[in-house]
């Protein structure tokens, strides 16, 4: 598979630089990029565009970063905290947009109206979405299957799943 720039690499570099300095960030990201390239070259190719995006742009970069952190001698808890900061850095622009739009009274109504079509497009049947409630004050759903858990388990890191789920809470808080 053709080499691909690490998704969110610039955002991740800024996050690491704030914590550890610019030089450490460059070294860390170079290691993550190399691991990502290796994983991507050996990975299956998903025909479904949404699954491919989740896999190549979210799952594999996190697996690469986490595995580099573990190889560098960090324990799983410390590596998980760093992965949290990286994943948050990756959604910061969406978070800012939600924070801004959340100031307007119509924003939740707009989200509620767009949620089903958005979920169908961005989260295909592999999620097994069951709609619990979609009334004026609440939008609820369960996912009966989770592509991220399946993939992370295949790579030996199912413990990363809650780090991705946490992003839903981070964004919903806005």
N, C-alpha and C positions, 0 to 999 in steps of 0.2 A: 504494500500500500504506500502511496506517495506521502512524503513527509508533510506535516501540517504544523503550522505555528500553534503553540500551546494556547488554547482558548483562555481568555481572561489573564493571560500572562502579564500584561502591563498592570492590570489592577492588582494582581497578586504580588508583583514586584514592589509596588507602592506600599502594600500592607506589610510585607516582610521588612522593607526598608525602615518603616516607622518603628518596628519592634527591635530589629537587629542591625540596622545600618545598611547603606547602599551596597557596599561590597559583599556583605553576607547575602543580601537579596539576589545579587547577580549570580553568585556561586550556586545558591540554592536553586534558582530558576533554571540554570544551565543543567543541573542534575535532574530536575523534574522534566525538563524538555527532553533530555536523552531517554529517560525512563518512559515518558509518554510516546516518543517515537518508536521505541521498542514494543510497547504494548499495542500501539496502533498497527504496526507492521504485522503483528501476529493475530490481530483481532478479526472476528467475523465482520462482514459488511452487511448492514441492515438495509434492505430495500425501502422500507417505510421511512420516509424523511424524518418524521417526528422521533421515531425510535433511534435512528442514526444520530440525530442531533443530541438527544439525551445521552446516548452512549459515548459519542466522540467528544462532545463539548462539555459534559458534566461528569459522567462517571469515570471515564478513563483519566482525565486530569486529576481528579481527587485520588484515585488509586495510585497514580504516579507520585503525587505529592506525599501521600501517607506512607507509601512504601519507602520513599527516599528518607523521610523523617525516621522511620523505624530502622532503616539501615544505618542511619547516622547515630543510632543508639538511644533515641528517645523512647520512653515508655508509651504505651497506647493512649493513656489519658492525656499526656502532654502533646503527643502528636495530634490527637483529636481536637484539642483546643486550638492548635494552629490551623488545622483543616477548617474548623468553624470560622476563624478569622478570614481565611482565604475564600471560603464559600460566601461569606457575607460581603467581602470586597467585590465578588463577582456579581452580586445583585444590588449593589449600592445605587446604581443609576435608576433601577426600577423602584427601589425603596424611596428615593428622593421624589420620583414622579408620584408614587402613591401618597407620600406625605403631603405633597402639594395638592393633588386632586382630592385627597381626603378632607380638605378644608371645605369643600363644597357639599351642600346637602344632597345633591343628586348623585354623588359618586357611588354610594352603596347600591342605589337603584340601578345604575349603569352596570356595575359589577354583577349584580344579581341577574340582570337581563342577559349579559354576555357570558355568564359562567358555563352554562351547558354547551353552547357552541365552541367556546374556547377549550373546554376540557376535551371535547370530542376531537378537535383538531390537534391539540398539543399532547394529549394523553390518550392514545388509541386503546383499543379493547384489551390490551395487555394489563391495564389497570383494573378492569372489572368494576367500574364505577357504579355505585348504587346511590341514587338520590334520595336523601332522607326528608328534606324539607326545603322548600324554596318559597317562603312567604315574605311579606314586606320587611320583616326584621331579621330573618335568619336565612342563611344558605348552608345546608348541611349535606355532606356526602360521605360515604365510606368507599374505600378502595379495597376490593376483595383480593386483588393480586397487586404485586408491586414490582415492576420491571427493575427498579434500582436494587431492591433486596435480592432479586434473582441474580443480577449481574455481579453485585458486590460479593455475594456468596460464592459465585463461580471463581472470583479472584481471591477468595480467602479472607475477605474483609467485611463480613456482614455487619460488624460493629459500626461501620460508616453510615449505615442507613439512617439512624436517628439524626445524624448531622445534616443530611439532606432534608428530612422531615422538619427539622427546626427552622429551615428557611421559610416554610409556609407560615409559621408563627411570626417570624421576623417581619415578613411582608404584610401579613394580616393586621399586625399591630398598627400599621400606618393607616 
